[in-house]
Amino acid sequence: MLAHWAAVQTRAPGWPQHTALFNATGPGRVYCELAVLSVGPAALGRRAAAAGWRGAAWEAVVELRTGRTHQVEPCTLPT
């Protein structure tokens, strides 16, 4: 299980509006919790190959226990 607190629509000089994540509660923060049910390799489609993608792809199945979709973001890791 992953849990954190999020401050949505955060504004800071030089940054676009964003969601800031924290390890503790605080003013304006909402609790977020999700469970990772499974992680495994995913097949890349033709468009990914045509775009030059050479890395591996992974797919995660998660359960949003608090229903906050803003806590899930894709990322690219170096290979």
SERO-4910 file (N, C-alpha, C, O; in steps of 0.05 Angstrom, whole numbers):
BEGIN
 pado doro    nc1    nc2    nc3   cac1   cac2   cac3    cc1    cc2    cc3    oc1    oc2    oc3
  Met    A     17    -23      0      0      0      0     18     25      0     39     26     13
  Leu    A     10     45    -15     24     71    -16      5     92     -5    -19     93    -12
  Ala    A     15    109     12     -2    130     24     15    156     26     39    155     31
  His    A      1    178     21     13    204     24     -9    225     26    -32    219     24
  Trp    A     -1    250     30    -20    272     31    -14    290      7     10    295      1
  Ala    A    -34    300     -5    -31    317    -29    -44    344    -25    -65    347    -14
  Ala    A    -29    364    -35    -40    392    -36    -45    398    -65    -26    403    -80
  Val    A    -70    397    -74    -76    401   -102    -77    431   -108    -81    448    -91
  Gln    A    -72    437   -134    -72    465   -144    -52    482   -128    -58    505   -122
  Thr    A    -29    471   -123     -7    485   -109      5    505   -129     10    499   -152
  Arg    A     11    529   -119     24    549   -136     50    557   -122     51    561    -98
  Ala    A     71    559   -138     97    568   -128    110    585   -150    107    579   -173
  Pro    A    125    606   -142    138    622   -163    156    606   -182    172    590   -173
  Gly    A    152    610   -207    168    596   -227    158    568   -234    170    554   -251
  Trp    A    137    559   -222    126    532   -227     97    534   -237     83    552   -228
  Pro    A     88    516   -254     60    516   -261     44    505   -238     55    492   -220
  Gln    A     18    509   -238      1    498   -218      5    468   -218      6    455   -239
  His    A      7    456   -194     13    427   -192      2    415   -166     -8    430   -149
  Thr    A      5    389   -164     -2    375   -139     24    369   -125     41    355   -135
  Ala    A     27    378   -100     50    373    -84     44    350    -65     22    349    -53
  Leu    A     63    332    -62     59    308    -45     76    311    -20     98    321    -20
  Phe    A     65    301      2     78    302     28     75    276     43     57    260     38
  Asn    A     93    272     63     92    248     79     75    252    105     72    233    120
  Ala    A     65    276    109     49    281    133     26    300    127     27    315    107
  Thr    A      7    300    144    -16    317    140     -8    346    145     12    352    157
  Gly    A    -25    364    135    -20    393    139    -43    409    127    -62    397    116
  Pro    A    -42    435    130    -64    452    120    -69    448     90    -50    449     74
  Gly    A    -94    443     82   -101    440     54    -93    414     41    -95    412     17
  Arg    A    -83    395     56    -75    369     45    -96    348     48   -110    347     69
  Val    A    -99    331     28   -118    309     29   -103    283     29    -82    280     17
  Tyr    A   -114    264     44   -102    237     46   -107    221     21   -129    221     10
  Cys    A    -86    208     11    -87    191    -13    -76    164     -6    -56    161      7
  Glu    A    -90    143    -15    -81    116    -10    -87     99    -35   -109    100    -45
  Leu    A    -68     83    -43    -72     64    -65    -58     38    -59    -38     38    -44
  Ala    A    -68     16    -70    -55    -10    -67    -46    -19    -95    -62    -17   -114
  Val    A    -22    -28    -97    -12    -39   -122    -20    -69   -122    -10    -84   -106
  Leu    A    -37    -76   -141    -47   -104   -142    -28   -122   -158    -24   -145   -152
  Ser    A    -17   -111   -180      2   -127   -196     18   -108   -214      9    -86   -221
  Val    A     42   -117   -222     59   -103   -241     71   -124   -259     81   -145   -250
  Gly    A     71   -118   -285     83   -137   -304     89   -124   -330     81   -102   -335
  Pro    A    105   -138   -347    112   -127   -372     87   -123   -390     68   -139   -389
  Ala    A     88   -103   -407     67    -97   -426     78    -97   -454    100    -87   -458
  Ala    A     63   -107   -473     72   -107   -500     70    -79   -512     51    -64   -507
  Leu    A     91    -71   -527     91    -45   -540     77    -48   -567     81    -68   -581
  Gly    A     61    -29   -575     48    -29   -601     65    -19   -623     88    -10   -618
  Arg    A     55    -20   -647     70    -10   -671     77     19   -669     98     28   -677
  Arg    A     59     35   -658     64     64   -656     88     70   -638    104     88   -644
  Ala    A     91     55   -616    114     59   -598    140     52   -613    159     66   -611
  Ala    A    140     30   -627    163     22   -642    170     42   -664    193     49   -669
  Ala    A    149     52   -678    153     72   -699    164     98   -688    178    113   -701
  Ala    A    157    104   -663    167    129   -650    195    125   -639    207    144   -629
  Gly    A    207    101   -642    234     96   -633    237     87   -605    259     87   -594
  Trp    A    215     79   -592    216     70   -564    232     44   -564    225     25   -578
  Arg    A    253     43   -548    269     18   -547    269      6   -519    280    -16   -515
  Gly    A    257     19   -500    256      8   -473    234    -12   -468    218    -17   -487
  Ala    A    233    -22   -445    212    -41   -437    188    -25   -427    192     -2   -417
  Ala    A    165    -36   -429    141    -23   -418    130    -41   -396    131    -65   -397
  Trp    A    119    -28   -376    107    -42   -353     79    -32   -349     73     -8   -353
  Glu    A     62    -49   -339     35    -42   -333     29    -49   -304     36    -70   -294
  Ala    A     17    -30   -290     10    -34   -262    -20    -33   -259    -34    -17   -271
  Val    A    -30    -51   -243    -59    -51   -236    -60    -41   -207    -48    -53   -189
  Val    A    -74    -19   -203    -76     -7   -176   -105     -4   -168   -123     -2   -184
  Glu    A   -109     -4   -142   -135      1   -130   -133     28   -116   -118     31    -97
  Leu    A   -149     48   -125   -149     74   -112   -168     73    -88   -192     74    -91
  Arg    A   -157     69    -65   -173     66    -41   -187     91    -32   -207     90    -18
  Thr    A   -176    114    -39   -189    140    -32   -201    153    -57   -212    175    -55
  Gly    A   -197    140    -81   -210    150   -105   -197    175   -117   -210    189   -133
  Arg    A   -173    182   -109   -160    206   -119   -143    200   -143   -120    192   -140
  Thr    A   -153    205   -167   -139    198   -191   -114    215   -195    -95    207   -209
  His    A   -112    239   -183    -89    256   -186    -63    244   -174    -41    254   -179
  Gln    A    -66    222   -158    -42    211   -146    -28    191   -164     -7    181   -157
  Val    A    -39    185   -187    -27    166   -205    -16    180   -230    -32    193   -245
  Glu    A     10    178   -234     22    192   -257     41    172   -271     55    157   -257
  Pro    A     42    173   -297     61    155   -311     89    167   -308     93    191   -304
  Cys    A    109    149   -310    136    159   -309    153    142   -328    146    120   -335
  Thr    A    176    153   -336    195    139   -352    221    137   -336    231    157   -327
  Leu    A    230    113   -333    255    108   -319    278    103   -338    274     91   -359
  Pro    A    302    111   -331    324    106   -349    330     76   -350    325     61   -331
  Thr    A    339     67   -373    345     38   -376    374     33   -373    383     10   -375
***
